[in-house]
Amino acid sequence: MLDDELLMALPPEAVGRGLEGMEALAKNGFRYPFPQYGIQQDVRAGMAVSYPDRR
């Protein structure tokens, strides 16, 4: 499912917490928007950006 196919509902006061959570994930190497991988694409190039020290 693509990002433009998703719908998320939450109260306005929860938006700040969600943004803080995405920032925390980015500090750990998990970035948003998430790369889209399909059956025709090799995931190693995209994963190397998030996990440069792993092979």
Secondary structure, 3 states (H helix, E strand, C coil): CCHHHCCCCCCHHHHHHHHHHHHHHHHCCCCCCCCCCCCCCCCHHHHHHHCCCCC
